Amino acid sequence: QAEDGIRDRSPSRGLGDVYKRQVPEAGERIFTSNAIVACFRCHSLDGSSQGQGPDLSSVGDRLSEAEILESILDPNAAMADDWTSHVSAMPALGSFLSDAEVRDLVAFLRTQTASSTTPSLQK
């Protein structure tokens, strides 16, 4: 059972108050330090696109919260415009993260805009 129903949300149903408790700093730790999901191994935040996944440096400018959530929970639902494969190698992260962690990761990714500063990734 989902903690607060985040997994049952879709862009068409709206997100309601699910995001009122977001902690972007916790999401940054998940992105940079969580060894299980290891976002930083495939995605860059500095425009370098050196990983196997799309660059996320300005994902907050390109995607809504609902679209980022969908990308995390169902990576094959929609592909980045510059992604050349028809299938994502990224696993659905809902199997590895709690609802709170998913919510925080979405909050962090929403802060990644053209005017944001990129965290130094720990490798």
Secondary structure, DSSP 8 states (H G I E B T S, - for coil): --SSSGGG--TTT--TTGGGG--HHHHHHHHHH-TTT-HHHH--SSS---SSS---TTHHHH--HHHHHHHHH-TTSS--TT---SS--S--GGGTS-HHHHHHHHHHHHT--TTS-------
